[in-house]
Amino acid sequence: MKNKYDVLKQLIDLFENFEHENEQLDVLNFAQWIVSKQNEEPELQEKIVNKAATSRYPGSSVPFKNHFDDKIRFLEAVAGIARYHEFYTRKALKDMVINTRLEFLFLQSVDMLDRAKKTDLINIHHLEYTTGMDTIRRLINNGLLFEIQDETDKRIKLLIMSDLGKVVYEQAKKRMNDESTMFFTAISDNKWKKVLPVLEEIDDFHNEVFQKHNTKPFAELSNLMDSLKHYYK
């Protein structure tokens, strides 16, 4: 029943647009305007539907973000998706020894590498040193990771997963797989798969910049980007 008046709401939204473009506000002109607009702007209906959807979700940030240019909207969308993913991850891992995506990623990395340096984990995931070390410390204190000496260089300590860590990791991996499935349940595979190559290209580019130039100040990074732009467009 709540959708009973959706058509009337769309007509009101259309009339608002019509009012801005016309001085003679009568039904006949309005009807003719709708027909002509539908022929000239087939995306008009999509705009109205989106506006109606937004009105049903007053907490949506879409109208606010629409004031930004396309590049800012793109970056905000990516950042928002990451936040939603983190939110769902915390829900999925609730009541486990680990409860953040970062702790899971560290266990996953150690599992894939078999043994890893602390700095390797920090660099792989592009973290501040203190953030990475705090995460490693929690995993060690909870008995999920422990340190051994590198056989070829006794000065170096390597992280490996404990038996408890392996059990927790397998449990967490199941929950993370469920979270991933849930996250994309209502999203068309055709849509997100089309975006994936673009995101991976951007990620690869900035990963290389980060790994090689992360200590440089903003001005130098900006000049570097400017010098590289002709090679990547």
Order of alpha helices (4+ residues) and beta strands (2+ residues): alpha-alpha-alpha-alpha-alpha-alpha-alpha-alpha-beta-beta-alpha-alpha-alpha
